[in-house]
Amino acid sequence: MEYVTYIIIALFLVFILQRALPTKGVRQLSTTDLNGELGNKEKQFVDVRTSGEFKGNHIKGFKNIPLHQLSQKADKELSKEKEVIIICQSGMRSQKATKILKKMGFTKVTNVKGGMSTWR
């Protein structure tokens, strides 16, 4: 019976770690390094925050596709041939967005670490 408790705790920890760790094959970018990427026409910039958050403050050149709409809109509005750089408020939603895009077949996906909270 004691082993069952340890197994349940271990499975729970594995589940939490899988959700928190970056997606395999996704480049991580700091907001400082993002400055050098902005304006590059070969890259697509997506903000996955809500439209209200986006209207309140956003980075010029980013397209707003809220996270809950990403799986429906990505194939129509984004090219799988170009790199997609994703940002949100803190980096959590953008990390989820990278997983969604990778599952959809996007191969060049980048997450902005820290999100808008660390943008100057």
N, CA, C and O atoms as a GROMACS GRO file, in nm:
protein
  480
    1MET      N    1   0.082  -0.120   0.000
    1MET     CA    2   0.000   0.000   0.000
    1MET      C    3   0.087   0.127   0.000
    1MET      O    4   0.052   0.228  -0.061
    2GLU      N    5   0.200   0.117   0.070
    2GLU     CA    6   0.291   0.230   0.077
    2GLU      C    7   0.349   0.263  -0.060
    2GLU      O    8   0.368   0.380  -0.094
    3TYR      N    9   0.377   0.160  -0.141
    3TYR     CA   10   0.431   0.181  -0.275
    3TYR      C   11   0.331   0.252  -0.366
    3TYR      O   12   0.371   0.332  -0.450
    4VAL      N   13   0.205   0.224  -0.349
    4VAL     CA   14   0.101   0.287  -0.431
    4VAL      C   15   0.103   0.438  -0.411
    4VAL      O   16   0.090   0.514  -0.507
    5THR      N   17   0.119   0.481  -0.287
    5THR     CA   18   0.126   0.624  -0.258
    5THR      C   19   0.245   0.688  -0.328
    5THR      O   20   0.233   0.795  -0.387
    6TYR      N   21   0.362   0.622  -0.322
    6TYR     CA   22   0.481   0.674  -0.388
    6TYR      C   23   0.464   0.678  -0.540
    6TYR      O   24   0.510   0.772  -0.604
    7ILE      N   25   0.402   0.579  -0.595
    7ILE     CA   26   0.378   0.574  -0.739
    7ILE      C   27   0.285   0.688  -0.781
    7ILE      O   28   0.310   0.754  -0.882
    8ILE      N   29   0.181   0.712  -0.706
    8ILE     CA   30   0.087   0.820  -0.737
    8ILE      C   31   0.157   0.955  -0.729
    8ILE      O   32   0.137   1.041  -0.815
    9ILE      N   33   0.238   0.975  -0.627
    9ILE     CA   34   0.311   1.101  -0.612
    9ILE      C   35   0.409   1.119  -0.728
    9ILE      O   36   0.420   1.229  -0.783
   10ALA      N   37   0.479   1.012  -0.766
   10ALA     CA   38   0.574   1.018  -0.878
   10ALA      C   39   0.504   1.052  -1.009
   10ALA      O   40   0.552   1.136  -1.086
   11LEU      N   41   0.391   0.989  -1.034
   11LEU     CA   42   0.315   1.018  -1.157
   11LEU      C   43   0.266   1.163  -1.158
   11LEU      O   44   0.269   1.228  -1.262
   12PHE      N   45   0.222   1.212  -1.045
   12PHE     CA   46   0.177   1.350  -1.034
   12PHE      C   47   0.293   1.446  -1.065
   12PHE      O   48   0.274   1.543  -1.138
   13LEU      N   49   0.411   1.420  -1.011
   13LEU     CA   50   0.527   1.505  -1.036
   13LEU      C   51   0.568   1.503  -1.183
   13LEU      O   52   0.603   1.606  -1.240
   14VAL      N   53   0.564   1.385  -1.245
   14VAL     CA   54   0.596   1.375  -1.387
   14VAL      C   55   0.498   1.457  -1.469
   14VAL      O   56   0.538   1.528  -1.562
   15PHE      N   57   0.369   1.449  -1.436
   15PHE     CA   58   0.266   1.526  -1.505
   15PHE      C   59   0.293   1.676  -1.494
   15PHE      O   60   0.286   1.747  -1.594
   16ILE      N   61   0.324   1.723  -1.374
   16ILE     CA   62   0.351   1.866  -1.351
   16ILE      C   63   0.476   1.909  -1.428
   16ILE      O   64   0.476   2.015  -1.491
   17LEU      N   65   0.582   1.829  -1.425
   17LEU     CA   66   0.705   1.864  -1.496
   17LEU      C   67   0.683   1.871  -1.647
   17LEU      O   68   0.737   1.960  -1.713
   18GLN      N   69   0.605   1.779  -1.702
   18GLN     CA   70   0.579   1.780  -1.846
   18GLN      C   71   0.508   1.909  -1.888
   18GLN      O   72   0.534   1.961  -1.996
   19ARG      N   73   0.421   1.958  -1.805
   19ARG     CA   74   0.348   2.080  -1.838
   19ARG      C   75   0.435   2.204  -1.822
   19ARG      O   76   0.412   2.304  -1.891
   20ALA      N   77   0.533   2.200  -1.733
   20ALA     CA   78   0.615   2.316  -1.704
   20ALA      C   79   0.740   2.327  -1.792
   20ALA      O   80   0.789   2.437  -1.816
   21LEU      N   81   0.791   2.215  -1.840
   21LEU     CA   82   0.913   2.216  -1.920
   21LEU      C   83   0.886   2.266  -2.061
   21LEU      O   84   0.777   2.245  -2.115
   22PRO      N   85   0.984   2.332  -2.121
   22PRO     CA   86   0.967   2.379  -2.259
   22PRO      C   87   0.945   2.262  -2.355
   22PRO      O   88   0.991   2.150  -2.332
   23THR      N   89   0.873   2.290  -2.462
   23THR     CA   90   0.845   2.190  -2.564
   23THR      C   91   0.973   2.157  -2.640
   23THR      O   92   1.052   2.246  -2.673
   24LYS      N   93   0.993   2.030  -2.668
   24LYS     CA   94   1.111   1.985  -2.741
   24LYS      C   95   1.112   2.047  -2.881
   24LYS      O   96   1.010   2.047  -2.950
   25GLY      N   97   1.226   2.098  -2.922
   25GLY     CA   98   1.240   2.156  -3.055
   25GLY      C   99   1.193   2.300  -3.066
   25GLY      O  100   1.182   2.353  -3.177
   26VAL      N  101   1.164   2.363  -2.953
   26VAL     CA  102   1.119   2.502  -2.953
   26VAL      C  103   1.233   2.590  -2.902
   26VAL      O  104   1.289   2.565  -2.795
   27ARG      N  105   1.266   2.691  -2.980
   27ARG     CA  106   1.372   2.784  -2.941
   27ARG      C  107   1.317   2.879  -2.834
   27ARG      O  108   1.203   2.923  -2.844
   28GLN      N  109   1.398   2.910  -2.734
   28GLN     CA  110   1.362   3.005  -2.629
   28GLN      C  111   1.435   3.135  -2.656
   28GLN      O  112   1.555   3.135  -2.682
   29LEU      N  113   1.362   3.246  -2.648
   29LEU     CA  114   1.418   3.377  -2.682
   29LEU      C  115   1.389   3.474  -2.568
   29LEU      O  116   1.277   3.477  -2.518
   30SER      N  117   1.488   3.551  -2.527
   30SER     CA  118   1.465   3.652  -2.424
   30SER      C  119   1.405   3.776  -2.491
   30SER      O  120   1.414   3.793  -2.612
   31THR      N  121   1.345   3.862  -2.410
   31THR     CA  122   1.288   3.985  -2.467
   31THR      C  123   1.399   4.077  -2.516
   31THR      O  124   1.377   4.156  -2.608
   32THR      N  125   1.516   4.068  -2.458
   32THR     CA  126   1.631   4.146  -2.506
   32THR      C  127   1.668   4.102  -2.647
   32THR      O  128   1.692   4.186  -2.735
   33ASP      N  129   1.674   3.970  -2.669
   33ASP     CA  130   1.707   3.918  -2.802
   33ASP      C  131   1.594   3.940  -2.902
   33ASP      O  132   1.618   3.944  -3.023
   34LEU      N  133   1.472   3.954  -2.852
   34LEU     CA  134   1.358   3.978  -2.940
   34LEU      C  135   1.375   4.107  -3.019
   34LEU      O  136   1.330   4.116  -3.133
   35ASN      N  137   1.438   4.208  -2.959
   35ASN     CA  138   1.462   4.335  -3.028
   35ASN      C  139   1.532   4.315  -3.162
   35ASN      O  140   1.501   4.383  -3.259
   36GLY      N  141   1.626   4.223  -3.166
   36GLY     CA  142   1.700   4.197  -3.290
   36GLY      C  143   1.620   4.122  -3.395
   36GLY      O  144   1.656   4.121  -3.512
   37GLU      N  145   1.510   4.060  -3.353
   37GLU     CA  146   1.427   3.982  -3.445
   37GLU      C  147   1.314   4.066  -3.507
   37GLU      O  148   1.269   4.038  -3.618
   38LEU      N  149   1.271   4.168  -3.434
   38LEU     CA  150   1.157   4.248  -3.480
   38LEU      C  151   1.183   4.310  -3.617
   38LEU      O  152   1.295   4.352  -3.646
   39GLY      N  153   1.081   4.314  -3.699
   39GLY     CA  154   1.094   4.371  -3.833
   39GLY      C  155   1.141   4.273  -3.938
   39GLY      O  156   1.142   4.306  -4.056
   40ASN      N  157   1.180   4.154  -3.898
   40ASN     CA  158   1.225   4.052  -3.993
   40ASN      C  159   1.102   3.996  -4.065
   40ASN      O  160   1.018   3.931  -4.003
   41LYS      N  161   1.093   4.020  -4.193
   41LYS     CA  162   0.976   3.978  -4.272
   41LYS      C  163   0.970   3.827  -4.293
   41LYS      O  164   0.868   3.774  -4.336
   42GLU      N  165   1.079   3.758  -4.261
   42GLU     CA  166   1.082   3.612  -4.275
   42GLU      C  167   1.026   3.542  -4.151
   42GLU      O  168   1.018   3.419  -4.147
   43LYS      N  169   0.986   3.621  -4.052
   43LYS     CA  170   0.933   3.564  -3.927
   43LYS      C  171   0.793   3.617  -3.901
   43LYS      O  172   0.757   3.726  -3.944
   44GLN      N  173   0.715   3.537  -3.830
   44GLN     CA  174   0.579   3.574  -3.795
   44GLN      C  175   0.574   3.594  -3.644
   44GLN      O  176   0.626   3.513  -3.568
   45PHE      N  177   0.512   3.702  -3.601
   45PHE     CA  178   0.507   3.737  -3.461
   45PHE      C  179   0.364   3.728  -3.412
   45PHE      O  180   0.275   3.795  -3.466
   46VAL      N  181   0.340   3.645  -3.309
   46VAL     CA  182   0.204   3.620  -3.261
   46VAL      C  183   0.197   3.643  -3.110
   46VAL      O  184   0.277   3.591  -3.033
   47ASP      N  185   0.098   3.722  -3.071
   47ASP     CA  186   0.069   3.748  -2.930
   47ASP      C  187  -0.056   3.667  -2.896
   47ASP      O  188  -0.161   3.689  -2.955
   48VAL      N  189  -0.045   3.574  -2.800
   48VAL     CA  190  -0.156   3.484  -2.770
   48VAL      C  191  -0.239   3.530  -2.649
   48VAL      O  192  -0.318   3.453  -2.595
   49ARG      N  193  -0.220   3.655  -2.606
   49ARG     CA  194  -0.302   3.708  -2.497
   49ARG      C  195  -0.442   3.740  -2.549
   49ARG      O  196  -0.466   3.736  -2.670
   50THR      N  197  -0.533   3.770  -2.459
   50THR     CA  198  -0.669   3.806  -2.500
   50THR      C  199  -0.666   3.936  -2.578
   50THR      O  200  -0.569   4.012  -2.570
   51SER      N  201  -0.771   3.962  -2.654
   51SER     CA  202  -0.774   4.086  -2.733
   51SER      C  203  -0.774   4.210  -2.642
   51SER      O  204  -0.719   4.313  -2.680
   52GLY      N  205  -0.833   4.200  -2.524
   52GLY     CA  206  -0.831   4.312  -2.430
   52GLY      C  207  -0.690   4.342  -2.381
   52GLY      O  208  -0.650   4.458  -2.373
   53GLU      N  209  -0.614   4.238  -2.348
   53GLU     CA  210  -0.475   4.256  -2.305
   53GLU      C  211  -0.392   4.315  -2.420
   53GLU      O  212  -0.309   4.403  -2.399
   54PHE      N  213  -0.417   4.264  -2.540
   54PHE     CA  214  -0.342   4.310  -2.658
   54PHE      C  215  -0.369   4.458  -2.685
   54PHE      O  216  -0.277   4.535  -2.713
   55LYS      N  217  -0.496   4.498  -2.676
   55LYS     CA  218  -0.531   4.639  -2.699
   55LYS      C  219  -0.469   4.731  -2.595
   55LYS      O  220  -0.432   4.845  -2.625
   56GLY      N  221  -0.456   4.681  -2.472
   56GLY     CA  222  -0.397   4.762  -2.364
   56GLY      C  223  -0.249   4.790  -2.385
   56GLY      O  224  -0.203   4.899  -2.350
   57ASN      N  225  -0.176   4.696  -2.439
   57ASN     CA  226  -0.032   4.711  -2.460
   57ASN      C  227   0.016   4.596  -2.548
   57ASN      O  228  -0.009   4.479  -2.518
   58HIS      N  229   0.085   4.629  -2.655
   58HIS     CA  230   0.143   4.525  -2.740
   58HIS      C  231   0.266   4.578  -2.813
   58HIS      O  232   0.292   4.698  -2.816
   59ILE      N  233   0.338   4.485  -2.870
   59ILE     CA  234   0.458   4.519  -2.946
   59ILE      C  235   0.419   4.532  -3.092
   59ILE      O  236   0.355   4.443  -3.149
   60LYS      N  237   0.459   4.643  -3.152
   60LYS     CA  238   0.429   4.666  -3.294
   60LYS      C  239   0.484   4.552  -3.378
   60LYS      O  240   0.599   4.510  -3.361
   61GLY      N  241   0.402   4.502  -3.468
   61GLY     CA  242   0.443   4.393  -3.557
   61GLY      C  243   0.388   4.258  -3.514
   61GLY      O  244   0.392   4.162  -3.591
   62PHE      N  245   0.336   4.250  -3.392
   62PHE     CA  246   0.276   4.125  -3.345
   62PHE      C  247   0.130   4.118  -3.385
   62PHE      O  248   0.057   4.218  -3.377
   63LYS      N  249   0.087   4.001  -3.427
   63LYS     CA  250  -0.053   3.974  -3.460
   63LYS      C  251  -0.117   3.908  -3.338
   63LYS      O  252  -0.056   3.822  -3.275
   64ASN      N  253  -0.239   3.950  -3.306
   64ASN     CA  254  -0.309   3.892  -3.191
   64ASN      C  255  -0.396   3.774  -3.233
   64ASN      O  256  -0.493   3.790  -3.306
   65ILE      N  257  -0.357   3.656  -3.185
   65ILE     CA  258  -0.438   3.535  -3.199
   65ILE      C  259  -0.448   3.476  -3.058
   65ILE      O  260  -0.357   3.405  -3.015
   66PRO      N  261  -0.558   3.504  -2.986
   66PRO     CA  262  -0.570   3.452  -2.850
   66PRO      C  263  -0.551   3.301  -2.845
   66PRO      O  264  -0.588   3.229  -2.938
   67LEU      N  265  -0.491   3.254  -2.736
   67LEU     CA  266  -0.457   3.112  -2.722
   67LEU      C  267  -0.576   3.021  -2.750
   67LEU      O  268  -0.561   2.919  -2.817
   68HIS      N  269  -0.694   3.057  -2.701
   68HIS     CA  270  -0.810   2.969  -2.719
   68HIS      C  271  -0.857   2.961  -2.865
   68HIS      O  272  -0.939   2.876  -2.898
   69GLN      N  273  -0.806   3.050  -2.951
   69GLN     CA  274  -0.843   3.048  -3.093
   69GLN      C  275  -0.730   2.997  -3.182
   69GLN      O  276  -0.748   2.981  -3.303
   70LEU      N  277  -0.614   2.972  -3.123
   70LEU     CA  278  -0.496   2.940  -3.202
   70LEU      C  279  -0.512   2.816  -3.289
   70LEU      O  280  -0.475   2.818  -3.407
   71SER      N  281  -0.567   2.710  -3.234
   71SER     CA  282  -0.578   2.586  -3.313
   71SER      C  283  -0.673   2.602  -3.432
   71SER      O  284  -0.657   2.534  -3.532
   72GLN      N  285  -0.772   2.691  -3.421
   72GLN     CA  286  -0.865   2.714  -3.533
   72GLN      C  287  -0.806   2.810  -3.638
   72GLN      O  288  -0.835   2.796  -3.756
   73LYS      N  289  -0.725   2.906  -3.595
   73LYS     CA  290  -0.678   3.010  -3.686
   73LYS      C  291  -0.538   2.989  -3.743
   73LYS      O  292  -0.505   3.046  -3.846
   74ALA      N  293  -0.456   2.908  -3.678
   74ALA     CA  294  -0.315   2.897  -3.716
   74ALA      C  295  -0.296   2.854  -3.861
   74ALA      O  296  -0.216   2.913  -3.933
   75ASP      N  297  -0.369   2.751  -3.904
   75ASP     CA  298  -0.352   2.703  -4.042
   75ASP      C  299  -0.390   2.808  -4.146
   75ASP      O  300  -0.332   2.812  -4.254
   76LYS      N  301  -0.487   2.892  -4.113
   76LYS     CA  302  -0.535   2.994  -4.208
   76LYS      C  303  -0.448   3.120  -4.207
   76LYS      O  304  -0.427   3.182  -4.311
   77GLU      N  305  -0.398   3.157  -4.090
   77GLU     CA  306  -0.332   3.287  -4.076
   77GLU      C  307  -0.179   3.281  -4.066
   77GLU      O  308  -0.113   3.384  -4.074
   78LEU      N  309  -0.124   3.161  -4.049
   78LEU     CA  310   0.021   3.148  -4.034
   78LEU      C  311   0.077   3.052  -4.137
   78LEU      O  312   0.011   2.957  -4.179
   79SER      N  313   0.200   3.078  -4.176
   79SER     CA  314   0.270   2.991  -4.270
   79SER      C  315   0.359   2.893  -4.195
   79SER      O  316   0.432   2.932  -4.104
   80LYS      N  317   0.352   2.767  -4.233
   80LYS     CA  318   0.439   2.665  -4.172
   80LYS      C  319   0.582   2.677  -4.223
   80LYS      O  320   0.673   2.615  -4.167
   81GLU      N  321   0.601   2.754  -4.328
   81GLU     CA  322   0.734   2.771  -4.388
   81GLU      C  323   0.819   2.872  -4.311
   81GLU      O  324   0.942   2.864  -4.314
   82LYS      N  325   0.755   2.966  -4.240
   82LYS     CA  326   0.826   3.071  -4.169
   82LYS      C  327   0.828   3.042  -4.019
   82LYS      O  328   0.740   2.974  -3.966
   83GLU      N  329   0.929   3.096  -3.952
   83GLU     CA  330   0.938   3.083  -3.806
   83GLU      C  331   0.825   3.163  -3.741
   83GLU      O  332   0.791   3.273  -3.785
   84VAL      N  333   0.767   3.107  -3.635
   84VAL     CA  334   0.662   3.174  -3.559
   84VAL      C  335   0.719   3.206  -3.421
   84VAL      O  336   0.762   3.117  -3.349
   85ILE      N  337   0.718   3.334  -3.385
   85ILE     CA  338   0.765   3.378  -3.254
   85ILE      C  339   0.641   3.414  -3.172
   85ILE      O  340   0.561   3.499  -3.211
   86ILE      N  341   0.628   3.347  -3.056
   86ILE     CA  342   0.509   3.358  -2.973
   86ILE      C  343   0.539   3.433  -2.844
   86ILE      O  344   0.641   3.408  -2.780
   87ILE      N  345   0.448   3.525  -2.806
   87ILE     CA  346   0.461   3.596  -2.678
   87ILE      C  347   0.325   3.598  -2.609
   87ILE      O  348   0.221   3.591  -2.675
   88CYS      N  349   0.326   3.609  -2.476
   88CYS     CA  350   0.204   3.630  -2.396
   88CYS      C  351   0.241   3.724  -2.283
   88CYS      O  352   0.334   3.804  -2.297
   89GLN      N  353   0.173   3.718  -2.172
   89GLN     CA  354   0.203   3.808  -2.061
   89GLN      C  355   0.325   3.761  -1.980
   89GLN      O  356   0.414   3.841  -1.950
   90SER      N  357   0.329   3.632  -1.945
   90SER     CA  358   0.437   3.584  -1.858
   90SER      C  359   0.521   3.472  -1.918
   90SER      O  360   0.627   3.440  -1.865
   91GLY      N  361   0.476   3.413  -2.027
   91GLY     CA  362   0.548   3.303  -2.089
   91GLY      C  363   0.478   3.170  -2.076
   91GLY      O  364   0.517   3.073  -2.141
   92MET      N  365   0.374   3.162  -1.994
   92MET     CA  366   0.303   3.035  -1.974
   92MET      C  367   0.211   3.003  -2.093
   92MET      O  368   0.214   2.892  -2.145
   93ARG      N  369   0.129   3.099  -2.135
   93ARG     CA  370   0.039   3.075  -2.248
   93ARG      C  371   0.118   3.056  -2.377
   93ARG      O  372   0.080   2.975  -2.462
   94SER      N  373   0.226   3.131  -2.392
   94SER     CA  374   0.306   3.114  -2.514
   94SER      C  375   0.370   2.976  -2.518
   94SER      O  376   0.386   2.917  -2.625
   95GLN      N  377   0.406   2.924  -2.402
   95GLN     CA  378   0.460   2.788  -2.396
   95GLN      C  379   0.354   2.687  -2.439
   95GLN      O  380   0.385   2.593  -2.512
   96LYS      N  381   0.230   2.706  -2.394
   96LYS     CA  382   0.120   2.618  -2.438
   96LYS      C  383   0.099   2.633  -2.588
   96LYS      O  384   0.074   2.535  -2.657
   97ALA      N  385   0.108   2.755  -2.637
   97ALA     CA  386   0.090   2.781  -2.780
   97ALA      C  387   0.195   2.709  -2.863
   97ALA      O  388   0.165   2.658  -2.971
   98THR      N  389   0.319   2.704  -2.814
   98THR     CA  390   0.424   2.634  -2.889
   98THR      C  391   0.391   2.486  -2.902
   98THR      O  392   0.416   2.426  -3.007
   99LYS      N  393   0.335   2.427  -2.797
   99LYS     CA  394   0.297   2.285  -2.803
   99LYS      C  395   0.186   2.264  -2.905
   99LYS      O  396   0.189   2.166  -2.981
  100ILE      N  397   0.089   2.354  -2.908
  100ILE     CA  398  -0.021   2.344  -3.005
  100ILE      C  399   0.034   2.352  -3.147
  100ILE      O  400  -0.002   2.270  -3.232
  101LEU      N  401   0.120   2.450  -3.173
  101LEU     CA  402   0.175   2.467  -3.308
  101LEU      C  403   0.261   2.349  -3.350
  101LEU      O  404   0.254   2.305  -3.465
  102LYS      N  405   0.342   2.296  -3.259
  102LYS     CA  406   0.424   2.180  -3.292
  102LYS      C  407   0.336   2.060  -3.329
  102LYS      O  408   0.366   1.988  -3.424
  103LYS      N  409   0.228   2.040  -3.256
  103LYS     CA  410   0.135   1.929  -3.287
  103LYS      C  411   0.068   1.950  -3.422
  103LYS      O  412   0.030   1.854  -3.488
  104MET      N  413   0.052   2.077  -3.461
  104MET     CA  414  -0.012   2.108  -3.589
  104MET      C  415   0.085   2.098  -3.706
  104MET      O  416   0.044   2.112  -3.822
  105GLY      N  417   0.213   2.074  -3.679
  105GLY     CA  418   0.311   2.057  -3.787
  105GLY      C  419   0.400   2.177  -3.812
  105GLY      O  420   0.477   2.176  -3.909
  106PHE      N  421   0.393   2.279  -3.730
  106PHE     CA  422   0.485   2.392  -3.743
  106PHE      C  423   0.620   2.348  -3.689
  106PHE      O  424   0.628   2.294  -3.579
  107THR      N  425   0.725   2.370  -3.766
  107THR     CA  426   0.856   2.319  -3.726
  107THR      C  427   0.947   2.427  -3.667
  107THR      O  428   1.034   2.397  -3.586
  108LYS      N  429   0.927   2.551  -3.707
  108LYS     CA  430   1.011   2.662  -3.658
  108LYS      C  431   0.928   2.748  -3.562
  108LYS      O  432   0.859   2.841  -3.603
  109VAL      N  433   0.936   2.713  -3.434
  109VAL     CA  434   0.856   2.780  -3.333
  109VAL      C  435   0.947   2.833  -3.223
  109VAL      O  436   1.036   2.762  -3.176
  110THR      N  437   0.924   2.958  -3.182
  110THR     CA  438   1.005   3.022  -3.078
  110THR      C  439   0.915   3.080  -2.971
  110THR      O  440   0.814   3.142  -3.001
  111ASN      N  441   0.952   3.059  -2.846
  111ASN     CA  442   0.880   3.112  -2.731
  111ASN      C  443   0.960   3.228  -2.671
  111ASN      O  444   1.081   3.216  -2.650
  112VAL      N  445   0.893   3.340  -2.644
  112VAL     CA  446   0.958   3.453  -2.579
  112VAL      C  447   0.948   3.433  -2.428
  112VAL      O  448   0.839   3.440  -2.371
  113LYS      N  449   1.061   3.408  -2.364
  113LYS     CA  450   1.065   3.382  -2.219
  113LYS      C  451   1.027   3.508  -2.142
  113LYS      O  452   1.075   3.618  -2.171
  114GLY      N  453   0.941   3.492  -2.044
  114GLY     CA  454   0.903   3.603  -1.957
  114GLY      C  455   0.794   3.690  -2.013
  114GLY      O  456   0.731   3.766  -1.939
  115GLY      N  457   0.769   3.681  -2.143
  115GLY     CA  458   0.659   3.754  -2.207
  115GLY      C  459   0.663   3.904  -2.190
  115GLY      O  460   0.769   3.963  -2.168
  116MET      N  461   0.546   3.964  -2.199
  116MET     CA  462   0.533   4.109  -2.190
  116MET      C  463   0.576   4.162  -2.054
  116MET      O  464   0.611   4.279  -2.041
  117SER      N  465   0.573   4.079  -1.952
  117SER     CA  466   0.615   4.120  -1.818
  117SER      C  467   0.762   4.163  -1.815
  117SER      O  468   0.801   4.245  -1.732
  118THR      N  469   0.842   4.107  -1.905
  118THR     CA  470   0.984   4.141  -1.908
  118THR      C  471   1.019   4.234  -2.024
  118THR      O  472   1.136   4.270  -2.039
  119TRP      N  473   0.924   4.272  -2.104
  119TRP     CA  474   0.948   4.362  -2.218
  119TRP      C  475   0.968   4.504  -2.168
  119TRP      O  476   0.895   4.551  -2.080
  120ARG      N  477   1.066   4.573  -2.223
  120ARG     CA  478   1.092   4.713  -2.184
  120ARG      C  479   1.049   4.807  -2.292
  120ARG      O  480   1.062   4.928  -2.277
   0.00000   0.00000   0.00000
